[in-house]
Protein backbone atom coordinates (compact mmCIF):
# COMPACT_ATOMS: atom_id res chain seq x y z
CA UNK A 1 0.00 0.00 0.00
CA UNK A 2 1.35 3.45 -0.92
CA UNK A 3 0.91 6.41 1.39
CA UNK A 4 0.97 10.13 0.66
CA UNK A 5 -0.13 13.51 1.89
CA UNK A 6 -1.64 16.29 -0.21
CA UNK A 7 -1.69 19.98 0.52
CA UNK A 8 -4.36 22.13 -1.11
CA UNK A 9 -3.23 25.70 -1.82
CA UNK A 10 -5.53 28.63 -2.57
CA UNK A 11 -4.60 30.21 -5.90
CA UNK A 12 -6.70 33.35 -5.40
CA UNK A 13 -4.31 34.61 -2.71
CA UNK A 14 -1.31 34.87 -5.04
CA UNK A 15 1.16 34.27 -2.20
CA UNK A 16 4.86 34.84 -2.87
CA UNK A 17 6.86 31.59 -3.15
CA UNK A 18 8.38 31.88 0.30
CA UNK A 19 5.04 32.55 2.01
CA UNK A 20 3.44 29.67 0.09
CA UNK A 21 6.26 27.30 1.10
CA UNK A 22 5.87 28.15 4.79
CA UNK A 23 2.09 27.76 4.71
CA UNK A 24 2.42 24.34 3.03
CA UNK A 25 4.96 23.31 5.69
CA UNK A 26 2.59 24.40 8.47
CA UNK A 27 -0.23 22.35 6.92
CA UNK A 28 1.93 19.25 6.53
CA UNK A 29 3.19 19.34 10.10
CA UNK A 30 -0.22 20.08 11.59
CA UNK A 31 -1.82 17.13 9.80
CA UNK A 32 1.00 14.76 10.78
CA UNK A 33 0.74 15.77 14.45
CA UNK A 34 -2.92 14.76 14.43
CA UNK A 35 -2.48 11.51 12.49
CA UNK A 36 -2.17 7.98 13.82
CA UNK A 37 1.36 6.80 14.61
CA UNK A 38 0.85 3.78 12.36
CA UNK A 39 -0.04 5.85 9.30
CA UNK A 40 2.79 8.31 9.94
CA UNK A 41 5.23 5.41 10.31
CA UNK A 42 4.14 3.78 7.03
CA UNK A 43 4.30 7.14 5.23
CA UNK A 44 7.73 7.86 6.71
CA UNK A 45 9.06 4.44 5.67
CA UNK A 46 7.95 5.13 2.07
CA UNK A 47 9.71 8.51 1.88
CA UNK A 48 6.93 10.87 3.06
CA UNK A 49 5.43 11.62 -0.37
CA UNK A 50 3.74 15.02 -0.48
CA UNK A 51 1.85 16.58 -3.38
CA UNK A 52 0.71 20.20 -3.56
CA UNK A 53 -2.56 20.76 -5.42
CA UNK A 54 -4.34 23.91 -6.60
CA UNK A 55 -7.74 25.03 -5.39
CA UNK A 56 -9.36 28.20 -6.68
CA UNK A 57 -10.46 29.80 -3.43
CA UNK A 58 -11.64 29.34 0.15
CA UNK A 59 -14.97 27.83 -0.90
CA UNK A 60 -13.27 25.11 -2.95
CA UNK A 61 -10.70 24.44 -0.22
CA UNK A 62 -13.46 23.93 2.33
CA UNK A 63 -15.40 21.68 -0.05
CA UNK A 64 -12.46 19.31 -0.47
CA UNK A 65 -11.67 19.41 3.24
CA UNK A 66 -15.26 18.39 4.07
CA UNK A 67 -15.15 15.59 1.50
CA UNK A 68 -11.87 14.32 2.97
CA UNK A 69 -13.26 14.35 6.50
CA UNK A 70 -16.37 12.51 5.32
CA UNK A 71 -14.04 9.78 3.98
CA UNK A 72 -12.35 9.53 7.40
CA UNK A 73 -9.16 11.30 6.33
CA UNK A 74 -7.14 13.49 8.69
CA UNK A 75 -7.17 17.14 7.62
CA UNK A 76 -5.62 20.37 8.83
CA UNK A 77 -6.64 23.88 7.82
CA UNK A 78 -4.04 26.64 8.15
CA UNK A 79 -4.96 30.22 8.96
CA UNK A 80 -2.14 32.71 8.61
CA UNK A 81 -1.85 35.06 11.59
CA UNK A 82 -1.40 38.22 9.48
CA UNK A 83 2.01 39.13 10.88
CA UNK A 84 3.76 39.57 7.53
CA UNK A 85 1.98 39.25 4.18
CA UNK A 86 -1.77 39.36 4.87
CA UNK A 87 -3.66 42.27 6.45
CA UNK A 88 -5.99 40.00 8.42
CA UNK A 89 -6.02 36.31 9.44
CA UNK A 90 -6.45 34.31 6.23
CA UNK A 91 -7.07 30.62 5.52
CA UNK A 92 -4.26 29.73 3.11
CA UNK A 93 -4.16 25.97 2.65
CA UNK A 94 -5.22 22.57 3.94
CA UNK A 95 -3.47 19.23 4.28
CA UNK A 96 -5.05 15.82 3.81
CA UNK A 97 -3.31 12.76 5.19
CA UNK A 98 -0.97 11.03 5.37
CA UNK A 99 -3.09 8.10 4.30
CA UNK A 100 -3.29 5.64 1.43
CA UNK A 101 -2.99 7.13 -2.03
CA UNK A 102 -6.17 5.32 -3.06
CA UNK A 103 -8.21 6.88 -0.28
CA UNK A 104 -6.84 10.41 -0.85
CA UNK A 105 -7.20 10.16 -4.63
CA UNK A 106 -10.92 9.42 -4.23
CA UNK A 107 -11.23 12.98 -2.94
CA UNK A 108 -8.54 14.95 -4.81
CA UNK A 109 -7.99 13.21 -8.18
CA UNK A 110 -9.69 16.04 -10.10
CA UNK A 111 -7.24 18.70 -8.87
CA UNK A 112 -4.15 19.92 -10.73
CA UNK A 113 -0.66 19.95 -9.26
CA UNK A 114 0.86 23.25 -8.21
C-alpha positions in Angstrom: 0.0 0.0 0.0 1.3 3.4 -0.9 0.9 6.4 1.4 1.0 10.1 0.7 -0.1 13.5 1.9 -1.6 16.3 -0.2 -1.7 20.0 0.5 -4.4 22.1 -1.1 -3.2 25.7 -1.8 -5.5 28.6 -2.6 -4.6 30.2 -5.9 -6.7 33.4 -5.4 -4.3 34.6 -2.7 -1.3 34.9 -5.0 1.2 34.3 -2.2 4.9 34.8 -2.9 6.9 31.6 -3.2 8.4 31.9 0.3 5.0 32.5 2.0 3.4 29.7 0.1 6.3 27.3 1.1 5.9 28.2 4.8 2.1 27.8 4.7 2.4 24.3 3.0 5.0 23.3 5.7 2.6 24.4 8.5 -0.2 22.4 6.9 1.9 19.3 6.5 3.2 19.3 10.1 -0.2 20.1 11.6 -1.8 17.1 9.8 1.0 14.8 10.8 0.7 15.8 14.4 -2.9 14.8 14.4 -2.5 11.5 12.5 -2.2 8.0 13.8 1.4 6.8 14.6 0.9 3.8 12.4 0.0 5.9 9.3 2.8 8.3 9.9 5.2 5.4 10.3 4.1 3.8 7.0 4.3 7.1 5.2 7.7 7.9 6.7 9.1 4.4 5.7 8.0 5.1 2.1 9.7 8.5 1.9 6.9 10.9 3.1 5.4 11.6 -0.4 3.7 15.0 -0.5 1.8 16.6 -3.4 0.7 20.2 -3.6 -2.6 20.8 -5.4 -4.3 23.9 -6.6 -7.7 25.0 -5.4 -9.4 28.2 -6.7 -10.5 29.8 -3.4 -11.6 29.3 0.2 -15.0 27.8 -0.9 -13.3 25.1 -3.0 -10.7 24.4 -0.2 -13.5 23.9 2.3 -15.4 21.7 0.0 -12.5 19.3 -0.5 -11.7 19.4 3.2 -15.3 18.4 4.1 -15.2 15.6 1.5 -11.9 14.3 3.0 -13.3 14.4 6.5 -16.4 12.5 5.3 -14.0 9.8 4.0 -12.4 9.5 7.4 -9.2 11.3 6.3 -7.1 13.5 8.7 -7.2 17.1 7.6 -5.6 20.4 8.8 -6.6 23.9 7.8 -4.0 26.6 8.1 -5.0 30.2 9.0 -2.1 32.7 8.6 -1.8 35.1 11.6 -1.4 38.2 9.5 2.0 39.1 10.9 3.8 39.6 7.5 2.0 39.3 4.2 -1.8 39.4 4.9 -3.7 42.3 6.4 -6.0 40.0 8.4 -6.0 36.3 9.4 -6.4 34.3 6.2 -7.1 30.6 5.5 -4.3 29.7 3.1 -4.2 26.0 2.7 -5.2 22.6 3.9 -3.5 19.2 4.3 -5.1 15.8 3.8 -3.3 12.8 5.2 -1.0 11.0 5.4 -3.1 8.1 4.3 -3.3 5.6 1.4 -3.0 7.1 -2.0 -6.2 5.3 -3.1 -8.2 6.9 -0.3 -6.8 10.4 -0.8 -7.2 10.2 -4.6 -10.9 9.4 -4.2 -11.2 13.0 -2.9 -8.5 14.9 -4.8 -8.0 13.2 -8.2 -9.7 16.0 -10.1 -7.2 18.7 -8.9 -4.2 19.9 -10.7 -0.7 19.9 -9.3 0.9 23.2 -8.2 
